[in-house]
Amino acid sequence: MYRIDHTIRLLKAAAVDKKEFRNEETRPSAWTQFHCTQCGEANPLLITPYESGFPILSLYDGTMPRLKQEELLEHKALQHTHQSMLHVGALTVRDLPTLYFGTDCHKCNTPHICIFGYGEQQPGLEILEVSGVWQYAIR
């Protein structure tokens, strides 16, 4: 799991076995896997709430964005945030605080990005939703 510090473009979406986790399924971590877009190898994704990932805002916002907002919308990685939740960012996964991390296939080293949202969607309902995993290339 790593931060992406260079400008990238999204290529192909990877298959993810399970995308939504609720309440106890997120504790201590949510576990699923994605299948590499290059070689098909199954790769583990272990997401620990409040520990895993980096704010997605750091990729698409600011003076030096590393990923275009239009590209995130085109690939359906993020959606426009509801007006009442704009404090978590203009683009999110289901209006939840949204994070990402880079990961490489353990067989062929193809780089991928995992984008997910985590938070309390309503009182008593914590959601961790993996928007998806995409192969990426450095621009």
Backbone torsions as a table, in degrees:
resi	resn	phi	psi	omega
1	MET	NA	126.3	-177.5
2	TYR	-147.8	160.5	175.5
3	ARG	-81.5	145.1	177.3
4	ILE	-98.5	118.5	-174.6
5	ASP	-110.6	11.4	180.0
6	HIS	-128.9	164.7	179.3
7	THR	-73.5	131.8	-176.8
8	ILE	-129.7	167.1	169.6
9	ARG	-132.8	143.7	179.8
10	LEU	-80.3	141.6	179.2
11	LEU	-110.8	-93.1	-175.6
12	LYS	-110.4	145.4	175.2
13	ALA	-80.1	139.4	176.8
14	ALA	-95.9	151.7	174.4
15	ALA	-73.5	133.9	178.0
16	VAL	-119.0	129.2	-174.2
17	ASP	-65.2	-44.8	-179.7
18	LYS	-139.0	132.5	-174.5
19	LYS	-112.6	-21.8	-175.9
20	GLU	-120.9	133.2	179.6
21	PHE	-130.7	138.0	-177.4
22	ARG	-124.4	141.8	174.3
23	ASN	41.0	-110.6	-174.2
24	GLU	-62.4	-23.5	178.9
25	GLU	-65.6	-17.2	-179.3
26	THR	-91.8	-6.2	-173.9
27	ARG	-111.6	133.8	-8.2
28	PRO	-74.5	-18.9	179.5
29	SER	-147.7	155.7	172.7
30	ALA	-96.0	133.3	-178.5
31	TRP	-122.5	130.9	173.3
32	THR	-150.8	-171.6	175.4
33	GLN	-144.7	155.6	174.2
34	PHE	-120.6	157.4	-178.8
35	HIS	-108.3	120.6	-176.2
36	CYS	-51.7	135.2	-179.3
37	THR	-73.4	-16.9	-177.7
38	GLN	-93.3	-50.3	-174.1
39	CYS	-114.3	-10.7	178.7
40	GLY	84.6	-1.8	-178.6
41	GLU	-62.9	138.6	175.0
42	ALA	-77.5	129.7	-179.2
43	ASN	-123.5	134.9	-178.7
44	PRO	-73.4	146.2	170.8
45	LEU	-124.3	115.8	177.4
46	LEU	-116.4	112.9	-176.8
47	ILE	-114.8	118.0	179.4
48	THR	-105.0	116.4	179.8
49	PRO	-53.1	139.1	178.2
50	TYR	67.5	5.5	176.6
51	GLU	-125.8	-40.5	-175.9
52	SER	-84.9	142.0	169.7
53	GLY	93.5	170.1	-179.0
54	PHE	-131.7	148.1	-177.6
55	PRO	-58.2	129.8	-179.8
56	ILE	-63.8	-28.0	177.1
57	LEU	-53.3	-34.2	-178.3
58	SER	-66.5	-16.8	177.9
59	LEU	-88.6	-41.4	-171.5
60	TYR	-109.5	-7.3	-175.3
61	ASP	-111.7	161.0	174.8
62	GLY	101.7	-172.1	-175.6
63	THR	-78.7	-22.9	-179.0
64	MET	-127.4	67.5	-179.0
65	PRO	-63.8	142.0	-179.8
66	ARG	-100.4	-7.1	178.4
67	LEU	-150.7	131.9	-175.7
68	LYS	-75.6	138.5	176.9
69	GLN	-56.7	-41.9	-178.4
70	GLU	-60.0	-36.7	-179.9
71	GLU	-68.9	-40.4	177.2
72	LEU	-62.6	-38.8	178.5
73	LEU	-71.6	-42.2	-179.2
74	GLU	-60.7	-39.4	180.0
75	HIS	-85.0	2.2	-179.4
76	LYS	58.5	32.4	176.2
77	ALA	-76.4	-36.1	-179.9
78	LEU	-136.3	163.5	175.2
79	GLN	-127.5	161.3	174.2
80	HIS	-63.1	136.5	-178.0
81	THR	-77.8	141.4	174.9
82	HIS	-60.0	144.3	-175.8
83	GLN	-49.8	-39.3	-176.1
84	SER	-74.5	-9.8	-177.9
85	MET	-116.5	16.0	-176.6
86	LEU	-60.5	-17.5	178.0
87	HIS	-64.7	-17.6	177.7
88	VAL	-94.9	-3.1	177.7
89	GLY	130.5	156.5	-178.8
90	ALA	-71.4	-28.8	178.7
91	LEU	-125.6	132.9	-177.5
92	THR	-147.2	175.2	168.9
93	VAL	-99.8	111.3	178.0
94	ARG	52.0	37.4	179.2
95	ASP	61.8	21.8	178.5
96	LEU	-100.6	153.6	171.4
97	PRO	-53.1	129.5	-169.1
98	THR	-116.6	135.3	-175.6
99	LEU	-129.6	169.1	177.1
100	TYR	-147.9	165.5	165.8
101	PHE	-156.5	154.0	175.0
102	GLY	-91.0	146.9	176.8
103	THR	-150.2	148.3	-179.6
104	ASP	-113.5	147.8	175.2
105	CYS	-59.9	132.2	-177.7
106	HIS	-75.7	-9.9	178.2
107	LYS	-97.1	-49.0	-173.4
108	CYS	-115.4	-0.9	177.7
109	ASN	66.1	18.8	175.8
110	THR	-66.5	129.4	-178.4
111	PRO	-77.2	139.6	177.7
112	HIS	-133.9	157.8	173.3
113	ILE	-121.3	133.5	176.4
114	CYS	-107.1	129.3	179.4
115	ILE	-120.1	129.9	-178.0
116	PHE	-147.7	157.0	175.2
117	GLY	-116.8	145.5	178.1
118	TYR	-145.6	135.0	175.3
119	GLY	167.5	-176.8	178.9
120	GLU	-89.5	110.4	-177.7
121	GLN	-75.5	-33.6	173.7
122	GLN	-153.5	164.1	-178.6
123	PRO	-53.4	125.5	178.2
124	GLY	83.8	2.3	-179.2
125	LEU	-127.3	99.4	175.0
126	GLU	-91.4	134.2	-178.3
127	ILE	-124.2	134.4	166.6
128	LEU	-120.9	115.4	-179.5
129	GLU	-121.1	123.6	174.1
130	VAL	-83.4	113.0	177.2
131	SER	-65.0	-40.8	178.1
132	GLY	163.6	179.0	176.7
133	VAL	-129.5	132.0	-178.5
134	TRP	-128.1	141.1	168.2
135	GLN	-69.9	143.7	178.0
136	TYR	-132.6	162.3	175.7
137	ALA	-130.2	148.7	176.0
138	ILE	-76.8	133.2	179.1
139	ARG	-76.9	NA	NA
